[in-house]
Amino acid sequence: MAPVQADAAEEILLGVDPHKDVHAAAVFTVLGVILDGRTFPAATESYRQLAA
């Protein structure tokens, strides 16, 4: 998924769907427009990447 720019005044949210082997994260506006989404393996280094 290619990242999409949000208006600077727009509120955005981060949602994380954790699973045993992989976590999915999505950044979206309060109106439901998806700005970016990524998956991360469920491992210590990946938690750092997700937070960054």
CHARMM internal coordinates of N, CA and C (Angstrom, degrees):
IC EDIT
DIST 1 N 1 CA 1.4377
DIST 1 CA 1 C 1.5241
ANGL 1 N 1 CA 1 C 108.69
DIST 1 C 2 N 1.3003
ANGL 1 CA 1 C 2 N 117.80
DIHE 1 N 1 CA 1 C 2 N 129.28
DIST 2 N 2 CA 1.4556
ANGL 1 C 2 N 2 CA 122.37
DIHE 1 CA 1 C 2 N 2 CA 177.75
DIST 2 CA 2 C 1.5281
ANGL 2 N 2 CA 2 C 109.18
DIHE 1 C 2 N 2 CA 2 C -82.49
DIST 2 C 3 N 1.3569
ANGL 2 CA 2 C 3 N 117.81
DIHE 2 N 2 CA 2 C 3 N 133.55
DIST 3 N 3 CA 1.4650
ANGL 2 C 3 N 3 CA 120.11
DIHE 2 CA 2 C 3 N 3 CA 179.10
DIST 3 CA 3 C 1.5266
ANGL 3 N 3 CA 3 C 111.76
DIHE 2 C 3 N 3 CA 3 C -60.41
DIST 3 C 4 N 1.3213
ANGL 3 CA 3 C 4 N 115.95
DIHE 3 N 3 CA 3 C 4 N 148.24
DIST 4 N 4 CA 1.4603
ANGL 3 C 4 N 4 CA 123.32
DIHE 3 CA 3 C 4 N 4 CA 177.74
DIST 4 CA 4 C 1.5208
ANGL 4 N 4 CA 4 C 107.41
DIHE 3 C 4 N 4 CA 4 C -118.78
DIST 4 C 5 N 1.3270
ANGL 4 CA 4 C 5 N 117.56
DIHE 4 N 4 CA 4 C 5 N 139.57
DIST 5 N 5 CA 1.4611
ANGL 4 C 5 N 5 CA 121.65
DIHE 4 CA 4 C 5 N 5 CA 179.05
DIST 5 CA 5 C 1.5196
ANGL 5 N 5 CA 5 C 110.65
DIHE 4 C 5 N 5 CA 5 C -79.96
DIST 5 C 6 N 1.3288
ANGL 5 CA 5 C 6 N 116.19
DIHE 5 N 5 CA 5 C 6 N 139.86
DIST 6 N 6 CA 1.4657
ANGL 5 C 6 N 6 CA 121.73
DIHE 5 CA 5 C 6 N 6 CA 175.04
DIST 6 CA 6 C 1.5158
ANGL 6 N 6 CA 6 C 108.53
DIHE 5 C 6 N 6 CA 6 C -104.12
DIST 6 C 7 N 1.3025
ANGL 6 CA 6 C 7 N 115.99
DIHE 6 N 6 CA 6 C 7 N 154.24
DIST 7 N 7 CA 1.4611
ANGL 6 C 7 N 7 CA 121.89
DIHE 6 CA 6 C 7 N 7 CA 173.05
DIST 7 CA 7 C 1.5277
ANGL 7 N 7 CA 7 C 107.66
DIHE 6 C 7 N 7 CA 7 C -61.98
DIST 7 C 8 N 1.3288
ANGL 7 CA 7 C 8 N 118.21
DIHE 7 N 7 CA 7 C 8 N 139.49
DIST 8 N 8 CA 1.4660
ANGL 7 C 8 N 8 CA 122.18
DIHE 7 CA 7 C 8 N 8 CA -176.80
DIST 8 CA 8 C 1.5294
ANGL 8 N 8 CA 8 C 112.51
DIHE 7 C 8 N 8 CA 8 C -58.93
DIST 8 C 9 N 1.3217
ANGL 8 CA 8 C 9 N 118.17
DIHE 8 N 8 CA 8 C 9 N -27.60
DIST 9 N 9 CA 1.4650
ANGL 8 C 9 N 9 CA 121.45
DIHE 8 CA 8 C 9 N 9 CA -178.77
DIST 9 CA 9 C 1.5301
ANGL 9 N 9 CA 9 C 112.37
DIHE 8 C 9 N 9 CA 9 C -87.75
DIST 9 C 10 N 1.3239
ANGL 9 CA 9 C 10 N 117.05
DIHE 9 N 9 CA 9 C 10 N -7.41
DIST 10 N 10 CA 1.4534
ANGL 9 C 10 N 10 CA 121.45
DIHE 9 CA 9 C 10 N 10 CA -176.24
DIST 10 CA 10 C 1.5267
ANGL 10 N 10 CA 10 C 111.35
DIHE 9 C 10 N 10 CA 10 C -78.57
DIST 10 C 11 N 1.3072
ANGL 10 CA 10 C 11 N 117.35
DIHE 10 N 10 CA 10 C 11 N 137.72
DIST 11 N 11 CA 1.4550
ANGL 10 C 11 N 11 CA 121.11
DIHE 10 CA 10 C 11 N 11 CA 175.31
DIST 11 CA 11 C 1.5197
ANGL 11 N 11 CA 11 C 108.88
DIHE 10 C 11 N 11 CA 11 C -79.12
DIST 11 C 12 N 1.3450
ANGL 11 CA 11 C 12 N 115.61
DIHE 11 N 11 CA 11 C 12 N 137.97
DIST 12 N 12 CA 1.4612
ANGL 11 C 12 N 12 CA 119.96
DIHE 11 CA 11 C 12 N 12 CA 178.18
DIST 12 CA 12 C 1.5234
ANGL 12 N 12 CA 12 C 109.62
DIHE 11 C 12 N 12 CA 12 C -125.02
DIST 12 C 13 N 1.3230
ANGL 12 CA 12 C 13 N 115.03
DIHE 12 N 12 CA 12 C 13 N 156.91
DIST 13 N 13 CA 1.4551
ANGL 12 C 13 N 13 CA 122.52
DIHE 12 CA 12 C 13 N 13 CA -178.86
DIST 13 CA 13 C 1.5184
ANGL 13 N 13 CA 13 C 109.74
DIHE 12 C 13 N 13 CA 13 C -129.09
DIST 13 C 14 N 1.3183
ANGL 13 CA 13 C 14 N 115.85
DIHE 13 N 13 CA 13 C 14 N 152.76
DIST 14 N 14 CA 1.4612
ANGL 13 C 14 N 14 CA 122.24
DIHE 13 CA 13 C 14 N 14 CA 173.11
DIST 14 CA 14 C 1.5145
ANGL 14 N 14 CA 14 C 107.43
DIHE 13 C 14 N 14 CA 14 C -114.97
DIST 14 C 15 N 1.3130
ANGL 14 CA 14 C 15 N 116.04
DIHE 14 N 14 CA 14 C 15 N 125.35
DIST 15 N 15 CA 1.4565
ANGL 14 C 15 N 15 CA 120.72
DIHE 14 CA 14 C 15 N 15 CA 175.56
DIST 15 CA 15 C 1.5114
ANGL 15 N 15 CA 15 C 109.76
DIHE 14 C 15 N 15 CA 15 C -115.01
DIST 15 C 16 N 1.3328
ANGL 15 CA 15 C 16 N 116.94
DIHE 15 N 15 CA 15 C 16 N 137.62
DIST 16 N 16 CA 1.4661
ANGL 15 C 16 N 16 CA 121.70
DIHE 15 CA 15 C 16 N 16 CA 179.20
DIST 16 CA 16 C 1.5171
ANGL 16 N 16 CA 16 C 108.17
DIHE 15 C 16 N 16 CA 16 C -125.78
DIST 16 C 17 N 1.3276
ANGL 16 CA 16 C 17 N 115.14
DIHE 16 N 16 CA 16 C 17 N 129.22
DIST 17 N 17 CA 1.4594
ANGL 16 C 17 N 17 CA 122.22
DIHE 16 CA 16 C 17 N 17 CA 177.98
DIST 17 CA 17 C 1.5280
ANGL 17 N 17 CA 17 C 107.53
DIHE 16 C 17 N 17 CA 17 C -111.15
DIST 17 C 18 N 1.3442
ANGL 17 CA 17 C 18 N 118.10
DIHE 17 N 17 CA 17 C 18 N 96.87
DIST 18 N 18 CA 1.4632
ANGL 17 C 18 N 18 CA 120.63
DIHE 17 CA 17 C 18 N 18 CA -176.72
DIST 18 CA 18 C 1.5260
ANGL 18 N 18 CA 18 C 112.38
DIHE 17 C 18 N 18 CA 18 C -80.05
DIST 18 C 19 N 1.3156
ANGL 18 CA 18 C 19 N 114.45
DIHE 18 N 18 CA 18 C 19 N 141.59
DIST 19 N 19 CA 1.4595
ANGL 18 C 19 N 19 CA 122.23
DIHE 18 CA 18 C 19 N 19 CA 175.83
DIST 19 CA 19 C 1.5226
ANGL 19 N 19 CA 19 C 108.32
DIHE 18 C 19 N 19 CA 19 C -134.52
DIST 19 C 20 N 1.2966
ANGL 19 CA 19 C 20 N 117.54
DIHE 19 N 19 CA 19 C 20 N 174.55
DIST 20 N 20 CA 1.4648
ANGL 19 C 20 N 20 CA 121.69
DIHE 19 CA 19 C 20 N 20 CA -178.15
DIST 20 CA 20 C 1.5270
ANGL 20 N 20 CA 20 C 112.53
DIHE 19 C 20 N 20 CA 20 C -61.31
DIST 20 C 21 N 1.3389
ANGL 20 CA 20 C 21 N 117.76
DIHE 20 N 20 CA 20 C 21 N -45.22
DIST 21 N 21 CA 1.4625
ANGL 20 C 21 N 21 CA 120.79
DIHE 20 CA 20 C 21 N 21 CA -173.74
DIST 21 CA 21 C 1.5198
ANGL 21 N 21 CA 21 C 114.65
DIHE 20 C 21 N 21 CA 21 C -106.85
DIST 21 C 22 N 1.3244
ANGL 21 CA 21 C 22 N 117.63
DIHE 21 N 21 CA 21 C 22 N -20.75
DIST 22 N 22 CA 1.4686
ANGL 21 C 22 N 22 CA 120.75
DIHE 21 CA 21 C 22 N 22 CA -176.44
DIST 22 CA 22 C 1.5253
ANGL 22 N 22 CA 22 C 109.05
DIHE 21 C 22 N 22 CA 22 C -149.14
DIST 22 C 23 N 1.3381
ANGL 22 CA 22 C 23 N 115.84
DIHE 22 N 22 CA 22 C 23 N 147.44
DIST 23 N 23 CA 1.4594
ANGL 22 C 23 N 23 CA 121.50
DIHE 22 CA 22 C 23 N 23 CA 175.68
DIST 23 CA 23 C 1.5221
ANGL 23 N 23 CA 23 C 108.09
DIHE 22 C 23 N 23 CA 23 C -115.87
DIST 23 C 24 N 1.3224
ANGL 23 CA 23 C 24 N 117.18
DIHE 23 N 23 CA 23 C 24 N 136.14
DIST 24 N 24 CA 1.4604
ANGL 23 C 24 N 24 CA 122.33
DIHE 23 CA 23 C 24 N 24 CA 177.95
DIST 24 CA 24 C 1.5264
ANGL 24 N 24 CA 24 C 107.98
DIHE 23 C 24 N 24 CA 24 C -106.68
DIST 24 C 25 N 1.3295
ANGL 24 CA 24 C 25 N 116.28
DIHE 24 N 24 CA 24 C 25 N 134.12
DIST 25 N 25 CA 1.4597
ANGL 24 C 25 N 25 CA 121.69
DIHE 24 CA 24 C 25 N 25 CA 178.97
DIST 25 CA 25 C 1.5198
ANGL 25 N 25 CA 25 C 109.03
DIHE 24 C 25 N 25 CA 25 C -124.98
DIST 25 C 26 N 1.3291
ANGL 25 CA 25 C 26 N 115.74
DIHE 25 N 25 CA 25 C 26 N 143.43
DIST 26 N 26 CA 1.4580
ANGL 25 C 26 N 26 CA 121.00
DIHE 25 CA 25 C 26 N 26 CA 177.63
DIST 26 CA 26 C 1.5221
ANGL 26 N 26 CA 26 C 109.04
DIHE 25 C 26 N 26 CA 26 C -139.73
DIST 26 C 27 N 1.3219
ANGL 26 CA 26 C 27 N 115.76
DIHE 26 N 26 CA 26 C 27 N 139.73
DIST 27 N 27 CA 1.4570
ANGL 26 C 27 N 27 CA 122.41
DIHE 26 CA 26 C 27 N 27 CA 174.64
DIST 27 CA 27 C 1.5185
ANGL 27 N 27 CA 27 C 106.06
DIHE 26 C 27 N 27 CA 27 C -109.59
DIST 27 C 28 N 1.3339
ANGL 27 CA 27 C 28 N 116.20
DIHE 27 N 27 CA 27 C 28 N 128.35
DIST 28 N 28 CA 1.4606
ANGL 27 C 28 N 28 CA 119.48
DIHE 27 CA 27 C 28 N 28 CA -176.70
DIST 28 CA 28 C 1.5220
ANGL 28 N 28 CA 28 C 110.27
DIHE 27 C 28 N 28 CA 28 C -147.24
DIST 28 C 29 N 1.3251
ANGL 28 CA 28 C 29 N 116.04
DIHE 28 N 28 CA 28 C 29 N 161.13
DIST 29 N 29 CA 1.4637
ANGL 28 C 29 N 29 CA 121.06
DIHE 28 CA 28 C 29 N 29 CA 178.44
DIST 29 CA 29 C 1.5176
ANGL 29 N 29 CA 29 C 109.05
DIHE 28 C 29 N 29 CA 29 C -81.77
DIST 29 C 30 N 1.3381
ANGL 29 CA 29 C 30 N 115.51
DIHE 29 N 29 CA 29 C 30 N 165.64
DIST 30 N 30 CA 1.4578
ANGL 29 C 30 N 30 CA 118.93
DIHE 29 CA 29 C 30 N 30 CA 178.39
DIST 30 CA 30 C 1.5267
ANGL 30 N 30 CA 30 C 111.42
DIHE 29 C 30 N 30 CA 30 C -67.13
DIST 30 C 31 N 1.3344
ANGL 30 CA 30 C 31 N 117.38
DIHE 30 N 30 CA 30 C 31 N -13.93
DIST 31 N 31 CA 1.4578
ANGL 30 C 31 N 31 CA 121.32
DIHE 30 CA 30 C 31 N 31 CA 175.95
DIST 31 CA 31 C 1.5286
ANGL 31 N 31 CA 31 C 112.02
DIHE 30 C 31 N 31 CA 31 C -89.21
DIST 31 C 32 N 1.3552
ANGL 31 CA 31 C 32 N 117.35
DIHE 31 N 31 CA 31 C 32 N -1.00
DIST 32 N 32 CA 1.4530
ANGL 31 C 32 N 32 CA 121.28
DIHE 31 CA 31 C 32 N 32 CA 175.39
DIST 32 CA 32 C 1.5138
ANGL 32 N 32 CA 32 C 115.79
DIHE 31 C 32 N 32 CA 32 C 93.69
DIST 32 C 33 N 1.3434
ANGL 32 CA 32 C 33 N 117.92
DIHE 32 N 32 CA 32 C 33 N 9.27
DIST 33 N 33 CA 1.4641
ANGL 32 C 33 N 33 CA 120.88
DIHE 32 CA 32 C 33 N 33 CA 177.50
DIST 33 CA 33 C 1.5253
ANGL 33 N 33 CA 33 C 108.26
DIHE 32 C 33 N 33 CA 33 C -80.33
DIST 33 C 34 N 1.3314
ANGL 33 CA 33 C 34 N 117.41
DIHE 33 N 33 CA 33 C 34 N 120.67
DIST 34 N 34 CA 1.4630
ANGL 33 C 34 N 34 CA 121.51
DIHE 33 CA 33 C 34 N 34 CA -179.87
DIST 34 CA 34 C 1.5265
ANGL 34 N 34 CA 34 C 108.92
DIHE 33 C 34 N 34 CA 34 C -77.19
DIST 34 C 35 N 1.3433
ANGL 34 CA 34 C 35 N 116.03
DIHE 34 N 34 CA 34 C 35 N 124.37
DIST 35 N 35 CA 1.4592
ANGL 34 C 35 N 35 CA 121.58
DIHE 34 CA 34 C 35 N 35 CA -179.28
DIST 35 CA 35 C 1.5167
ANGL 35 N 35 CA 35 C 112.04
DIHE 34 C 35 N 35 CA 35 C -94.68
DIST 35 C 36 N 1.3282
ANGL 35 CA 35 C 36 N 117.24
DIHE 35 N 35 CA 35 C 36 N -35.45
DIST 36 N 36 CA 1.4640
ANGL 35 C 36 N 36 CA 121.13
DIHE 35 CA 35 C 36 N 36 CA 179.78
DIST 36 CA 36 C 1.5254
ANGL 36 N 36 CA 36 C 108.38
DIHE 35 C 36 N 36 CA 36 C -165.79
DIST 36 C 37 N 1.3050
ANGL 36 CA 36 C 37 N 116.49
DIHE 36 N 36 CA 36 C 37 N 155.29
DIST 37 N 37 CA 1.4544
ANGL 36 C 37 N 37 CA 121.74
DIHE 36 CA 36 C 37 N 37 CA 176.96
DIST 37 CA 37 C 1.5140
ANGL 37 N 37 CA 37 C 110.00
DIHE 36 C 37 N 37 CA 37 C -150.08
DIST 37 C 38 N 1.3177
ANGL 37 CA 37 C 38 N 116.26
DIHE 37 N 37 CA 37 C 38 N 142.92
DIST 38 N 38 CA 1.4668
ANGL 37 C 38 N 38 CA 121.64
DIHE 37 CA 37 C 38 N 38 CA -179.58
DIST 38 CA 38 C 1.5196
ANGL 38 N 38 CA 38 C 109.79
DIHE 37 C 38 N 38 CA 38 C -149.00
DIST 38 C 39 N 1.3214
ANGL 38 CA 38 C 39 N 115.33
DIHE 38 N 38 CA 38 C 39 N 160.44
DIST 39 N 39 CA 1.4613
ANGL 38 C 39 N 39 CA 121.05
DIHE 38 CA 38 C 39 N 39 CA 173.92
DIST 39 CA 39 C 1.5170
ANGL 39 N 39 CA 39 C 109.03
DIHE 38 C 39 N 39 CA 39 C -119.08
DIST 39 C 40 N 1.3217
ANGL 39 CA 39 C 40 N 115.42
DIHE 39 N 39 CA 39 C 40 N 150.32
DIST 40 N 40 CA 1.4612
ANGL 39 C 40 N 40 CA 122.47
DIHE 39 CA 39 C 40 N 40 CA -178.74
DIST 40 CA 40 C 1.5157
ANGL 40 N 40 CA 40 C 108.88
DIHE 39 C 40 N 40 CA 40 C -136.20
DIST 40 C 41 N 1.3457
ANGL 40 CA 40 C 41 N 117.84
DIHE 40 N 40 CA 40 C 41 N 136.76
DIST 41 N 41 CA 1.4642
ANGL 40 C 41 N 41 CA 119.34
DIHE 40 CA 40 C 41 N 41 CA 174.61
DIST 41 CA 41 C 1.5323
ANGL 41 N 41 CA 41 C 109.58
DIHE 40 C 41 N 41 CA 41 C -61.63
DIST 41 C 42 N 1.3101
ANGL 41 CA 41 C 42 N 117.25
DIHE 41 N 41 CA 41 C 42 N 149.23
DIST 42 N 42 CA 1.4639
ANGL 41 C 42 N 42 CA 122.21
DIHE 41 CA 41 C 42 N 42 CA 178.34
DIST 42 CA 42 C 1.5205
ANGL 42 N 42 CA 42 C 108.81
DIHE 41 C 42 N 42 CA 42 C -79.49
DIST 42 C 43 N 1.3268
ANGL 42 CA 42 C 43 N 116.45
DIHE 42 N 42 CA 42 C 43 N 80.47
DIST 43 N 43 CA 1.4674
ANGL 42 C 43 N 43 CA 123.05
DIHE 42 CA 42 C 43 N 43 CA -179.17
DIST 43 CA 43 C 1.5217
ANGL 43 N 43 CA 43 C 108.72
DIHE 42 C 43 N 43 CA 43 C -146.11
DIST 43 C 44 N 1.3208
ANGL 43 CA 43 C 44 N 117.34
DIHE 43 N 43 CA 43 C 44 N 158.57
DIST 44 N 44 CA 1.4646
ANGL 43 C 44 N 44 CA 122.22
DIHE 43 CA 43 C 44 N 44 CA -175.30
DIST 44 CA 44 C 1.5234
ANGL 44 N 44 CA 44 C 112.62
DIHE 43 C 44 N 44 CA 44 C -54.00
DIST 44 C 45 N 1.3172
ANGL 44 CA 44 C 45 N 119.41
DIHE 44 N 44 CA 44 C 45 N -50.15
DIST 45 N 45 CA 1.4634
ANGL 44 C 45 N 45 CA 121.66
DIHE 44 CA 44 C 45 N 45 CA -179.00
DIST 45 CA 45 C 1.5305
ANGL 45 N 45 CA 45 C 111.04
DIHE 44 C 45 N 45 CA 45 C -63.08
DIST 45 C 46 N 1.2931
ANGL 45 CA 45 C 46 N 117.48
DIHE 45 N 45 CA 45 C 46 N -34.73
DIST 46 N 46 CA 1.4589
ANGL 45 C 46 N 46 CA 121.17
DIHE 45 CA 45 C 46 N 46 CA 178.99
DIST 46 CA 46 C 1.5242
ANGL 46 N 46 CA 46 C 111.55
DIHE 45 C 46 N 46 CA 46 C -66.49
DIST 46 C 47 N 1.3324
ANGL 46 CA 46 C 47 N 117.73
DIHE 46 N 46 CA 46 C 47 N -32.37
DIST 47 N 47 CA 1.4692
ANGL 46 C 47 N 47 CA 120.37
DIHE 46 CA 46 C 47 N 47 CA 177.16
DIST 47 CA 47 C 1.5234
ANGL 47 N 47 CA 47 C 109.29
DIHE 46 C 47 N 47 CA 47 C -63.73
DIST 47 C 48 N 1.3199
ANGL 47 CA 47 C 48 N 116.73
DIHE 47 N 47 CA 47 C 48 N -38.60
DIST 48 N 48 CA 1.4753
ANGL 47 C 48 N 48 CA 120.51
DIHE 47 CA 47 C 48 N 48 CA 177.12
DIST 48 CA 48 C 1.5382
ANGL 48 N 48 CA 48 C 110.61
DIHE 47 C 48 N 48 CA 48 C -64.80
DIST 48 C 49 N 1.3254
ANGL 48 CA 48 C 49 N 116.11
DIHE 48 N 48 CA 48 C 49 N -42.25
DIST 49 N 49 CA 1.4679
ANGL 48 C 49 N 49 CA 120.45
DIHE 48 CA 48 C 49 N 49 CA 178.40
DIST 49 CA 49 C 1.5203
ANGL 49 N 49 CA 49 C 110.69
DIHE 48 C 49 N 49 CA 49 C -63.27
DIST 49 C 50 N 1.3023
ANGL 49 CA 49 C 50 N 116.65
DIHE 49 N 49 CA 49 C 50 N -41.82
DIST 50 N 50 CA 1.4651
ANGL 49 C 50 N 50 CA 121.20
DIHE 49 CA 49 C 50 N 50 CA 179.71
DIST 50 CA 50 C 1.5316
ANGL 50 N 50 CA 50 C 110.56
DIHE 49 C 50 N 50 CA 50 C -62.33
DIST 50 C 51 N 1.3195
ANGL 50 CA 50 C 51 N 116.48
DIHE 50 N 50 CA 50 C 51 N -43.49
DIST 51 N 51 CA 1.4683
ANGL 50 C 51 N 51 CA 119.81
DIHE 50 CA 50 C 51 N 51 CA 179.58
DIST 51 CA 51 C 1.5244
ANGL 51 N 51 CA 51 C 111.93
DIHE 50 C 51 N 51 CA 51 C -66.07
DIST 51 C 52 N 1.3283
ANGL 51 CA 51 C 52 N 116.28
DIHE 51 N 51 CA 51 C 52 N -32.84
DIST 52 N 52 CA 1.4789
ANGL 51 C 52 N 52 CA 119.68
DIHE 51 CA 51 C 52 N 52 CA 179.39
DIST 52 CA 52 C 1.5093
ANGL 52 N 52 CA 52 C 109.71
DIHE 51 C 52 N 52 CA 52 C -73.01
END
COOR INIT
IC SEED 1 N 1 CA 1 C
IC BUILD
